[in-house]
Amino acid sequence: MKTRGTRLRRKSTSAVSLVTGLPAAPKAERNRLRLEVTRPGGKPGEYRDPGGNEFHIRC
């Protein structure tokens, strides 16, 4: 069975991960939770994943 979603891990061997999948219903407003990612040298700002969920990159 093939599933659609995204898994974020610090290292490929890490047992801890954040898994997101397809939304259960269409988005009507901003998410209550927002993922913040620190990426040195990256371009800061707010972005959206393919499912329309917001995440923020800060340096």
C-alpha positions as CSV (number, residue, x, y, z in Angstrom):
1,M,0.0,0.0,0.0
2,K,1.4,3.4,-1.0
3,T,0.8,6.3,1.3
4,R,1.2,10.0,0.6
5,G,2.8,12.3,3.1
6,T,6.0,13.8,4.4
7,R,8.3,12.6,7.1
8,L,10.8,15.0,8.7
9,R,13.8,13.6,10.7
10,R,17.0,15.1,12.0
11,K,19.0,12.1,10.9
12,S,18.1,9.1,8.8
13,T,18.7,6.9,11.8
14,S,16.6,9.0,14.2
15,A,13.7,7.2,15.9
16,V,11.9,10.6,16.3
17,S,10.1,12.0,13.3
18,L,7.3,14.3,12.3
19,V,4.9,12.8,9.8
20,T,2.3,14.8,7.9
21,G,-0.3,13.5,5.6
22,L,-3.2,14.7,3.5
23,P,-5.7,17.0,5.2
24,A,-9.0,15.4,6.4
25,A,-10.9,18.4,5.1
26,P,-10.3,21.5,2.9
27,K,-8.5,24.3,4.7
28,A,-10.7,27.2,5.6
29,E,-8.2,29.3,7.7
30,R,-4.7,29.3,9.0
31,N,-3.4,26.3,10.9
32,R,-3.4,26.4,14.7
33,L,0.1,24.9,14.8
34,R,2.9,26.2,12.7
35,L,6.2,24.4,12.1
36,E,9.3,26.6,12.6
37,V,12.6,25.4,11.0
38,T,16.0,26.9,11.7
39,R,18.2,26.8,8.6
40,P,21.5,28.6,8.7
41,G,22.1,30.4,5.4
42,G,18.6,29.7,4.2
43,K,16.1,32.3,3.0
44,P,13.8,33.2,6.0
45,G,10.1,33.5,5.5
46,E,6.8,31.7,5.5
47,Y,6.2,28.9,3.0
48,R,3.6,26.3,2.3
49,D,4.0,22.5,1.8
50,P,2.1,20.8,-1.1
51,G,-0.9,20.3,1.2
52,G,-1.2,24.0,1.9
53,N,0.2,23.8,5.4
54,E,2.2,26.8,6.6
55,F,5.8,26.5,7.9
56,H,8.3,29.2,8.8
57,I,12.1,29.2,8.1
58,R,14.3,31.3,10.2
59,C,18.1,31.6,10.2
